[in-house]
């Protein structure tokens, strides 16, 4: 049995949470493989909206085992709030969720370092969510980090104190006072005690055992491919590998065990925070996309930058991930536009190119657009693929031909029921 992977192909916020929820009935295991509480996976059903930050998006299906993998970083305080909110909705978390012992812990001082570092960058700040993600991954690669498995060790508190002292020395270099640290630490330790009540596992063994038992496993990514630490628009990226390869290292799965790769993309583009965005719109169309699409960060609440779909960037992400199926979300947001634009090439250093270049600094690449007719029909009530307006069918067919990968699902609203499945293509 293979591990299927679902991930975002843009700068995050592509609608991964909803699609995982839709696909979960086909899987026995849903496993998050990277990122942390900087993620905001939104699911809507039965009139309720749920935003998940650390917990896999299959958690609302009681028959599914959800795993937080070793590649994830966990803030115990945020994690506890999230678990308690789900339990209040009747989810039996101790039955449906397990945590990798090798996942790293975000300390209160990681968050303080994040704020101090971002503040020191001034105008060059990267737009961090200030959740302590970057400093935690730095301690992981620096071999200083605390892991979930450490909370059961007798030397846990001494290891915690040793790491905090290192952080306090760094904060002095930033001339940053660690305000309210005792209060933050008290809450953090209470949440560590809470975490001890939940199952902790050697997730690499658990997942591979599931595969040997022929159980179906779906790996869930966070953020988006263009935020990958190695292949994204560096340095305006996240601190983990968001591409398909990250599922191997973030779960302990061999490369030859990867099966289907679902790539999620919006029918247009958005980005939160700083960094290059060639197709960004600063006009009424951009404001309209933001308003209709409710484009505000699920984690930070920050307004998202909006623009037209970028094919060179999308092709780049498809190549990096080995995408086998595409899923397009938020097609409903484009309803009412007379004309829809798609970036097909860039003007770059005096040339016309159709690929994602090394230097993606601000204004380095100017988009070249193809214009296509829009549609006026409200899509949110559609449930059959044949009922799509002709202009949307043309849009989907054009993208599929250009990208060379089948588009198997078109999402037409935030609810789990608002999807159009292209018959015969969904694995």
N, C-alpha and C positions, 0 to 999 in steps of 0.2 A: 504494500500500500504506500502511496505517496502523500506528502504534505502539500496541500494547495496553499497559495499565498495570495493575500489581498492587500494592496497598498495604493497609495496616492501617487499620481503622476505629475502633479504640479507643485505649488508651494504650500500644500496642506489645505485643509478645510474642503476637501472634495466630496464629502458625504460618505466616508468609509463606514462610520458607525451604523448608519441605516442599512447599507448593503450587507454588512456582516450579519445584522439582525435578520435580513431577508433570506440570506443563504444558510443560516444556522440550522434550520430543520434538516438540511442535507448532511450535517456533520455531527460527529460524536464529541469532538474536542475543538475549542477555540482558544488559541494561545497568542497573547501579546508578546512581541519579540524585541521591542526597543522603545525608547522615549520614556516619558514620565508624566507628571501632572501638568506639563505644558500642552498635552493633548486635550482636545475637547470633542469627543465623539457623540453626536446628537442623535437620539432615537425618538420617534414620535409614534404613538399608537394608543388607541382607546381614549383619545382626548388628553393624553398626558405627554409632556416633553421631558426627556431624561438626558442629562449630559454626563458622560462618563469620562474620567480623566486618566485613571490608572487601570481600571478593571475592564476586561475584555467585553466586547459588545454582544456576546452570546449569553450574557448572564440572565436574561429574561426568559430563556428557554430551559425549563427545569430539568430536562433530560440530558442536557449538555454539560460536559466538564469544561470549566474555564480555568486557564492557567496563566499566571503572570510569570513570564520567562526570565531567564537570567540576564537578558540584555536590557531589561527595564530598570529604571531607578525609581524608588518609592519614597514619598514623603509620608511618614506614618500618620501625621495629623490629618492631612488631606485624605489619605486612604481611609481612616476611621470614619470621617464625615461621610465619605462616599458609601461605605459599607452600611452605615446606620441609616442613610437615606433609602438605600435599596431594601433593607430589612423592613423599613416602615411601609414599603409597598408590597410586602409579603414575600420577598425573595429570601429563600433559606440559604444564606451565604456559606455557611459551613458545609453545605452539601454540594454546592455548585462551583466553589472557587478553591484553588490551591495556589500557593506562592512558592516560587523557586528560592531555595536557600542561597543560591548564588546571585540573586538580584541585590543591587547595592542600595543603601539607605541614604536619603537626603537628610542632613543634619540642619538644625536652625542656623548654624554658622555658615553652611553652604549658601543659604538664601542671603545672608548678610554680605558674603563675599560677592555674590552675583550682583547685588545692588551697588556695592562699592566699585566693582570693576566696570560696570556699565556707566556709572556716573563719571568715572575717571576718563572715559572715552570721549565725553563731550559730544561734539557734532558728529563724531565717527562711530557713535553707538550703533549696535547691530539690531536693536529692537528686541532684546531678551524679554521673556515673560517674567523674569526675576523669581523663578521658582527654584533656583539652586541647581538646575539641571547641569549646566556647563561645569561648575566647580566639582560636582559629584563625579561626573565622567573623568575630570582631570585627576581626582584622587584614585579613581579606578585604574586608569592607565599608569598613574604614578605609584601604584601598589601600596596605597595608604588607606584604601576605602574600608568602610564597614559594610558587611553583608547581612542579609536577613538571617542566615544561619548563625551569625555571631550572637544573636539575641538569646540563644540557649546556652552560650558558653559562660563559664564562671568568671572569665576575665573581661566580660562585655563592657562593664562600666569603665574599667581602666583603659581599654582600647578606645572607647568613646572619648574619655578625657584627654588622652594623648592626641587624638585628631583635633579636638577642639582647641587645644593649646597651640597647635600648628596654625590653625585658622586665625586665632587671635593675633598671632605674630604677623600674619599677612595683612590683617585689617589695620594694624598699626602703620604698615607701610603705605596704606591708602589714606591714612589719617581719618579713619572711619571708626567712630565709637559704636561698640556693640550694644545698642539700646535694648532694654527689656529682655536681656538674654536669659536671666534666671526664670522669668515667666514663660518664655518660649521653651526653655529646656524642660520645665515642669510639665507642660502640655505634651511635649514630645515623648517624655518618658511614660506618661499615662497612655499614650497611643501605642508605644512599644508593648506595654502590658496587654493592650487590646489585641495587638497582632498575634500575641502568643496563644490566643484562643482559636486561631484559624489554622487550617492545615498547611504545613510547610513541607515541601517535597524536593527531592533531587529531580528536577523537571526534565533533564536530558534523558534520564533513565525512564521516567514515566511516559514521555512522548514516544520514545522509541519502542517501549512496550506496547503502547496503543497501536503503533504501526504493525508490529508483529502479530497483534490480535486482529488485524485487518479493520481497525477502527479508522474512520475518516477524520483527518485533522486539517483545520484551517488556521493558518498563521496570519495574525492581524497586525499590520503596521500602523505607525502613527506619523504625524507630519506628512511630508511629501518628498518625492524623489529629488526635486530641485533644491531641497534643503539638506541633502545628504552631506555629511562632513567631508567626504572625498570628492564627490562628483557634482555637488550643488554649486550655487552662485557664491562661492567662498569670497570673503569671510562671513557673509550674511547667511549663515546656515545654522543648523542645529548641531548637537554634539555627538550624534550617533549615526550609524549607517541605516538610512531609511529605505534603501533599495532591497531587492530580493535577497542578495547575498547576506544581508543583515539577519534574515530569518535563520540562516544556518548557524551563525555565531551566537545569535540571541536566543536560540532554543536548543542548540546541540544536535542539529540535524545535518546529515551529510548532504553535499550538493546533489548527489544522484538520487536523493529521495524527494526532490522537488517535483511536483506535478503541474497542475494548472497554475497560471499566474494571472490573477484578475487585476487589471489596471483601471483605477477609477479616475475620471477626469470630469470637470465641470464643462458645460457647453460654452463657457467663457472662462476667463482667468481672474483669480484674486490673489492678493498677497497681504500679509500682515507684517508690520515692522519695516525696517530699512532694507535696502538692497535693490539690485537692478530688476526692472520690470518693463521690457521693451514695448508691450502693447497697452501699457497703462493709459487710461482715459482721464482727462482733466476737464471734461466738458459735461453737458447735460446727459449724454449717454452713460457716462461713468456714474453720475449721481443716480440715474434711473436704475442701473443695475444694482447699485448698493441698496437703494430703497426697496425695490421689488424683491430682491434676493435676501433681504434682511442680513446684509453682509457686515456683521459685527462679530468679533471673536468670541467663541463659546467659552473660552477660558479667561480672556482678559477684558472682553467687552469693547476692545478697540475697533474703530471702523476699518474695514478692509479696503485696500486699494483695488480697483476694478478695471478690467480691460477686456479686449477681444481675445479669442482663442489663438494660441501661439503654436503653430504646427512644428516649426523646427525644434522648439523646446519639448513638445510632446513626443516627437519621433525619437529624440535623444533619450527620454525617460523609458520609452518602449524598448529601445535597444539595450539599455543598461539592465533592465529587469527581465528580459526575455518574455514579455507579456504574450499570453495566448488568447485572452479574452478581454475586451474593453467594455467598460460600463460608463455611460454618460449620465451625469446627474444635472439637475436644475434646468432641464430643457424648458420648463414652464416659465422661467424667468425671462426668456427671450420673446415670449408672446407679446405682440403689439409693436415690435420694431419693424419699420418699413424695410430696412436693409440691415443685414448682418454681415460683419466683416470677419475674415479669417486671415491671420498673418501666415503667408506661405514662404517668405524669404526675409532676410535682413540686408540692408545696406550696411556694410562693415568694412572699414579701412579702405574705402574706394571700390569695393567689390560687392557683387550680389551673391550672397551665400544662402544655403538652405540647411545649415547645421548649427548646432549650439557651440559657439567658440570659447576659447580659453578666457579671454578678457570680456567679462560681462559687466564691467563697471558701468556706472550711470551714463546713459546716452551713447555708449560704445556701439550699440546696434540699433538701427532705425528700421521699424517694420515696413514691409511691403505687403499690401492687402489685396485679397480677392473679395469682391462684394457678391453677396447672395441675397435673394429675396427673402423677406421675413414672413411671418404668419400672424394673424390676429386672433386665432382661435384659442380659447382658454383650454389648457391641456390637463388641468388638475382632476377632471372627472373621467379622463380616458383610462381604460383598463385593457384594451386590446390594441395590438400593434397596428392592425389594419385601419384603425380609426384616426391615425395620425394625419394631420394636414399634409398636403403634397409638398409644401415648402420644407417642412421638417423632415419628411422622408428624403428629399433631395439633399438636405444638409447632412443627415446621417449617412446616406450612401456616398456622398462626396468624401466625408471624413474617413469612412471605412476604406475607400479606394486609396486615398492618400497615405493612410497609416499602415495599410497592409495587414490589419488584424481585425477579426470580426467584432462588431459592437453587438453584444448579446443582450444587454438590458439598457433601457432608456428610462430614467427616473423623471417623474412629472409632478413631484410634490414631496413634502417632508415625511408624510406618513408611510409606514411599511407597506400599505396597500397600493400606494401610488407608483406603480412600476409597470412598464410595458416590456414583456419578454419577446424577443425576436425568435420565433418558433424554430426548433431544431438546432439551435446554436448553443444553448446553455447546457454545460456539461453536468 
